[in-house]
Amino acid sequence: MAYSEPVISEQDPGFSSSPEADEALMRIAIEAAREAEVHGDVPIGALIARGGEVIAKAGNRREIDRDPTAHAELIAIRQAAAVMGGWRLPETTLYVTLEPCAMCAGAIVLARIPRVVFGASDPKAGAAGSILDVLGEEALNHRPEVESGLLERECGDLLREFFSGRRRP
């Protein structure tokens, strides 16, 4: 599904953004995370923006699709590739509520996404600096700019509430 939602006023063809636009875009990723939770998935949301427009948005779909690879980031990358007409995603930013895992970090590198912004760190599976640093690995042919901690508390609270609800009798 293609997605187009302008977020910043000037349609910059690059991937630079303002703190206000970054926050607005992360809030849209948070909405996608909440939508994922509705169907029983871990509430993680991702979106890809280019020039101030949202071109892809997804939440986790592992439970509903019964697919271990149906992470929000991978779904958004597939959508963005369809919109952009190719596997390289230049001049884009990926926003995701949780630090990408190794699988998603690998896909980010392969898609040549130049900028990644995530909310909460993942101390159990994070591959953007917490456990591994796939996105910063010098041996790889692409290393995106990475910014962490945007709306970290709000992103983390989604996950904490989800998992604490699962643990209740």
C-alpha positions in Angstrom: 0.0 0.0 0.0 1.5 3.3 -1.0 1.3 6.1 1.5 1.6 9.8 1.1 1.2 12.2 4.0 3.1 15.5 4.0 4.7 16.4 7.3 7.0 19.3 6.6 6.1 22.3 4.6 9.1 22.6 2.2 9.4 19.5 0.1 13.1 19.0 0.4 14.3 16.3 -2.0 16.9 15.2 0.5 16.5 13.4 3.8 17.3 16.3 6.2 14.6 17.2 8.6 13.9 19.4 11.6 13.4 18.2 15.1 9.7 19.2 14.9 9.3 17.1 11.7 11.2 14.2 13.2 8.9 14.2 16.2 5.7 14.4 14.0 7.0 11.5 11.9 7.8 9.4 15.0 4.3 10.1 16.3 2.9 8.6 13.1 5.2 5.5 13.6 3.7 5.3 17.2 0.2 5.2 15.6 1.3 2.3 13.4 2.6 0.5 16.5 -0.7 1.0 18.3 -2.5 -0.4 15.2 -0.2 -3.5 15.3 -1.2 -4.1 18.9 -4.9 -4.2 18.0 -4.3 -7.6 16.2 -2.0 -9.0 18.9 1.3 -8.0 17.5 4.1 -6.5 19.5 3.5 -2.7 19.1 6.3 -1.6 16.9 5.7 0.9 14.1 7.9 2.1 11.3 7.6 4.6 8.5 9.8 5.8 5.6 9.7 9.5 4.6 11.2 11.2 1.6 11.3 14.9 1.2 8.8 15.4 4.0 6.3 12.9 2.7 5.5 9.6 4.3 5.9 7.0 1.5 5.5 3.9 3.6 4.0 3.1 7.0 3.6 -0.3 8.8 3.3 -2.0 12.1 4.5 -5.4 13.0 2.4 -8.2 11.4 4.1 -11.4 12.7 1.1 -12.7 14.5 -1.6 -11.8 11.9 0.5 -12.9 8.9 2.1 -15.9 10.8 5.4 -14.7 9.4 8.6 -14.4 11.5 10.0 -11.8 9.1 6.9 -9.5 9.1 8.6 -6.8 11.2 7.4 -3.2 10.7 10.7 -2.1 9.2 10.7 -4.8 6.5 7.1 -4.1 5.5 7.8 -0.4 5.3 11.0 -1.0 3.2 9.0 -3.2 0.8 6.3 -0.6 0.5 8.8 2.2 -0.1 10.7 0.2 -2.7 7.4 -0.2 -4.6 6.6 3.5 -4.4 10.1 4.5 -5.5 10.3 1.8 -8.2 13.6 0.2 -7.0 15.4 -1.5 -4.2 17.6 1.4 -3.3 15.9 4.0 -1.1 18.1 7.1 -1.4 17.1 10.4 0.2 14.9 8.7 2.8 14.6 8.4 6.5 13.3 5.3 8.4 11.6 6.1 11.6 10.9 3.2 14.0 9.7 3.0 17.5 12.2 0.3 18.6 15.8 -0.1 17.7 16.1 -2.4 14.7 17.1 -6.1 15.1 19.9 -7.7 13.1 17.5 -8.8 10.4 16.0 -5.3 10.0 19.4 -3.6 10.3 20.7 -5.8 7.4 17.7 -4.8 5.3 18.3 -1.1 6.0 21.9 -1.5 4.9 20.9 -3.4 1.7 18.2 -0.8 0.9 20.8 2.0 1.3 18.6 4.0 3.6 20.7 7.0 4.5 19.1 7.9 7.9 17.5 5.9 10.7 15.7 7.4 13.7 14.5 5.2 16.4 12.7 5.7 19.7 13.5 3.0 22.4 16.7 1.0 22.6 16.4 -2.8 22.6 18.7 -4.3 25.2 17.8 -7.8 24.1 18.0 -7.7 20.3 19.1 -4.2 19.2 21.5 -4.0 16.2 22.0 -0.3 16.1 24.4 -0.1 19.0 22.7 -2.0 22.0 23.8 -5.6 21.4 25.3 -5.3 17.9 26.0 -2.4 15.7 25.2 -3.6 12.2 24.3 -0.1 11.1 27.7 1.2 12.1 29.7 -1.8 10.9 32.7 -0.4 9.0 33.1 -3.6 7.0 29.7 -3.1 5.3 29.3 -1.0 2.1 26.7 1.3 3.6 26.4 3.0 7.0 23.3 5.1 7.6 23.3 8.1 10.0 21.6 6.9 13.2 19.7 8.9 15.8 18.3 7.3 18.9 16.0 8.2 21.7 13.4 10.2 19.9 10.2 10.0 22.0 12.0 7.2 23.8 9.7 7.1 26.9 6.5 7.0 24.8 7.9 4.3 22.5 9.2 2.3 25.5 5.9 2.7 27.4 4.0 1.1 24.5 6.2 -2.0 24.8 6.2 -2.1 28.6 2.4 -1.9 28.8 2.0 -4.5 26.1 4.3 -7.0 27.8 3.0 -6.3 31.4 -0.5 -7.0 30.1 0.7 -10.3 28.7 2.1 -11.3 32.1 -1.0 -10.6 34.1 -3.1 -13.6 35.0 
